[in-house]
Amino acid sequence: MNDPSNVKEMVEAKPDFMGFIFYPGSTRYVGAEPDSSLFHNVPSGITRVGVFVNEDKGKIIESALSFGLGMIQLHGNESPEYCSFLRSSGLKIVKAFNVSKDFDFELARPYISVCDYFLFDTKNEKAGGSGKKFNWQILNRYNLEKPFFLSGGIGPDDTGMIKVITNRGFFAVDVNSCFETSPGIKDVKLVKSFIDEIKK
């Protein structure tokens, strides 16, 4: 999210989390000095998530304090030690992994004790999402004791496929580009309908 008025509208859809990208290379970047109302429009019942890519740890903690971020999503090649440092400051940590057909979930094992959640996204050469799905059958191989977010090209018509995912680690769905009218601007009706259907 990167527009205060759109954030205010999106609150009506009652998402559990709302993400803000602090990576300058993203088309959804909140900016070097983001508008404080972008975050103040989010009520306490929705967790504000800051998305970062290989950022300085001190900068992340500073941003979390300034904008009330309760969760940090890491999309770079951050180490387990890096995650541990941030988590020790009281932040919840989501570590993203780029998944391809031959992805080995054991690569995530060193992060189990230093993260709260994993996020599985489609492998992309550039930092950030590709807007494409990976083969969700790969999730059948996942058996680590850590809940995960499913990401990557998820759209309004995917509720049926999502409902049949049986992996016990499946925790949340990350919706983004397929629900946008432009980068960072969400179609509130689409999102609300999707959330309502998923939660049935």
N, C-alpha and C positions, 0 to 999 in steps of 0.2 A: 504494500500500500504506500502511496506517496502523495495523496491529495486529501487534505483535511475534511472537505465536504463529503468525499466518497467514503472516507473512514466512518464518518457520522452515519451515513446511510447503511453501510455494511454492518454496523452494530445491530441493526434490526434483523439481520439474518442469523444472529446468535452463533457465530463461529466460536470454537473453544480457544483458538489462537489467532493472532493477527501478526503478520510478518512485515518487517521494515528492513530494506536492504541498505547496508552501509558500505557496500563495495562500489567504488567509483566506476568500475568497468561495466556495471549493469545499467540497462535502460530504465530500470526501476529505482535507481539510486535516489535516496532521500535528500542528497545534497550535503555539502560540507557543513552547512549551518541550517539544519532542517527546522521547519516551522514547529514550534512547541505544541501548537493545537493539533498537529498530526497525531500526537501521542495522548494529549489530554482528552481527546474525543473518545478514547477507548475506556470503557468502564472497568471496574476492578474484577468483574467476573470473566473477562477475556484476557488471556495472557499475552503480553506484548513480547514478540520474538525479534531479536536483532540478528540479522544475517550478515556474516563477515567472511572474508577470504584472506587467510594468512595475514591478519591484521596484528599490529602491536598489542600485546596483552593489556598494557596499561590503558591504551585507547579504548579497548573494549569495555573495561571496567568503568572508565570515565563515562562512556556513552550509556552504559547500563544505569549508572547513578543519575545522570542528567535527564534521561528520558523514561525512567521507570521500566526498564526491560527486565522481565523475570526469567527469560530464557534466551540462550545464545545458540544460534545454529551456525556451525562451522563447515564451510564448503571448500576449504583448501586442502593442503597436505599437512595439517596441524598434527603434531605428535601426541602420544598419550600424556607425556609430561606437560605439554601445553594445555591440554584439556584439564588435567588435574589441577594446575595452577588456577585456572578460571573457576573451576568448580569449588575450590577451597575458599573462594571469595563469597560463596553463597548462591551463585548462579546455577540454574539448571542448564545442562549442556546437551545439545543434539549434534552428533557427528554424522556428516553426510558421506556416503560412499557411492561412487559411480559404478553401476552394475552393467556388465556385459554378459554374453551367453556363457563365458567360461569363468565368471567371477567366483573367487573362493571366499566364502563367508568367514573362513578362519582368519582372514586379514583383519577382521573387526574384533577378534578376541582380545587383543591387548588393550582395547578401549572399554571393555565391559565395566571395569571398576572405576573408571574416571568419567563416564558419561551417564546421562539419565535415559537417553534414547538414541537410537540410530535412525538415519534417514537413507532410504535406498532410492537413488535417482538413476536415470538413464545415462550411460557413459557419454561424455561430451568432451571434446578436446579443450574447449574453453571453460573457464569458471562460470558457473551458473547453469540454468536449465536449458535443455534442448527443445522442450515442447513435444518430445517423442516418448513413447512407452518402451520399456524393455519387456521381455517375455516374462510375465508374472509367474509362469510355471517354475521359474528358477527359485521362487520363494519356498517351494517344497523342500529345498535343500537346507533351508535356514533352521538351525536348532539351538542357537545361542540363547542364554538367559537374559535377554535385553529386548524390551518392546521397541517397535520401529514404526516410523512414518513411511507411507508409500507415496512416492512422488514420480513425476515424469509423464507429461502429456495426458493427464487425467482430464476427461471432459464430461459434460452434462449427461451423456448417454452411457456412461460407464458404471452406473449404479448396480446393474445386474451382475456384472463381472466382479465388482468389489464385494458384493454380498456373499459370493461363493468362496472367497478366500478363507481358508480354514486354519492357517498357521496361527498358533496361539500367541505368537509375538506381535501379531498385527494390531497396532494401536490407533493409528490415525491416518487420514488422507490429506495430502497436500494438494490444494487446487491453486492453479495460477493462470497461465497464458490462455488456456481454453475457455476461461471465464472472463476474459478482459475485452474491453472495447478499445483500449490502447494500453501500452505498457504501464502497469501500476494502477490502472483504473478498472475496477471490477463491475460486472453487470450484476447488480444486487439481486434482481429477480431470479437469474440463473443460479446464483450461489445459494439463495434461500431455498429454492426448489430442490436443489441437489442435497443440501443438508437435511431438509425435511424427509427426503426419500431414504437417505442413508440411515437416519435415526429411527426409522419405522421398525 
